[in-house]
Amino acid sequence: MLYEPMLVGSKPYRVGLCDNCNYQSVHCHKEVEILYVVFGEMHLLLNNQPLVIKTGQAMLVESMVKHFVTATTEGTRFLFLEIGPFFLGKNFDMLAKISCQKPMNKQEEKTKEIFWLLDEIVGEKKTPTAESEMIIRGNLYKLTAQLH
């Protein structure tokens, strides 16, 4: 298993939009990770438990939990967000205590704001502007508040 070092410095978070991406090995990290399937389907191995995440679903991966992701359909696109303690400071503990046993669904009323924020981040990653980093950073704070 691979341990990824903690994100620090001027950008203590990681945001990426992946097309047909696969993580190369089982890994873990201090950051909490959110995986959002924009299109397609992916398999997530979470603490040796297999899950399928489909279009319009998102999953929160807890801090220090072993996981592995693989796209299972051609054209799968997913967003990943890694949010750590150097970004959230004392609020990280609040986020780190959240446990998610099954995927969140875009169609559910209670997750409407979460998916609106995720979709906005996807848009900023697809067509970045000078303001994109500020918008993404703001949305990461808002996501943290919505998940609590």
N, C-alpha and C positions, 0 to 999 in steps of 0.2 A: 504494500500500500504506500502511496505517495502522500507526504504531508506538504502542502503548499505554504510557504512563509506568509506571515501576516502582511496585509496591505498597509503601507505607511506613506508618509510624505505629503506632497501637495494634492494627491488624488488617492485618498485612502478607501477607494471603492473601485469596482470593476463592472463595466457594463458592456455587453456585446450582443450582436445580432448574428446568429449562425445559420448558414444554409447547409443542410446535410452534414452537420458537425457530429463528431463523436469524441468524447473524452478518451484519451488513450489508456487510462488505467483507473482503478479504484483509488480515490483520493479523499482527503478531508482537509478542512481549513477552519480557522477561527471564525471567519466571516459567516454570516447567515446568507444563504443563497436563495434567490427566487428564480424559478424556471417557468417560463411562459411560452406555450406552444401557439405561435401565430398561425401556422398552417402545417398540416400533416400530423405525424404521430411520433412519439419517442418512448423508448423504454428507459425507466429510471430504476436502478438498483440502489435501494436505500437501506443501509444496514442489513444487507443480504436479503431484503424483501423486494421482489419485483413489482413494479407498478407501470401502468401504461398511462401516458399523459397525451391527450388528444387536442385537436384544434379548439381554442377557446378555454383551455384549462391551464391552471398554474399550480405550482407546488412550492412550498416553502421547505427548504432543507436546513435543518437546525445546525448550529455551530458544532464543529468537531464530529459530525456524523459521516461515516463512510458512504460514498456514493459514486455512481458511474452512470453516464448518460450516453445513449446511442439513438440516432435518428433511425426510424424503422420504415419510413415510406419516402419515396423519391420526392424531392422538393420540400422536405420538412424544413421549416424555419422556426427557430425559437430564440427568445431573448433570455439572457442570463444576467442577473444582478448579484453581485457580491457586496454585502454591506457589513463593515466591520467596526470594531471598537474605536479606532482612530478617527472614524467619520462621525459616529454618533455620540462618542464620549460616554457619559454616565447613562444615557438612554439606551446604550447597546444591551445592557442587562435585561431591560424590558423586552426587547425584540428577541433576545436569545432564549427567553423562557417560553416563547410561543411554540407549541407543538402542533404539527399538522400531520395527520395520519392519512388523509386522502386529498386528492386534488380539489382546488377551488374551481368553481364553474362560472363562466362569464354571464350565464343566464340568470344566476341567482341575484335577487334584489340586494342582499347584504354585501355582495362583492362588487356592485356596480361601480363605485368610486375607485376601487383598486384596479379594475380592468381599464377604466378610463385613463388612469395614470400610466399604466403599463402600455396602452396603445399610444399615448402621447410620446413616451420614451422610444417606442418602436419608430414612430414617425421622425423623431429627431435623429435617430441613428441612420435611417434610410436616406434622409436628405438634410444633412447637417448645415446649420447656419452659424454665424458668429455667436449667437445666444444659446446654442444647443447645450453646451456644458452647464450653463446656469440653470436652464430649464430642467435638465436631467437631475442635477444636484437637488434642486427644489422638490422635484417629484420623489426622489429617494426619501427625503424627510417626510413628505406627505404620506408615502406608502407606509413608513414606519408607524406613523400616527394611526393610519387606517387599520393596520394589522393588529394593533393593541386592543 
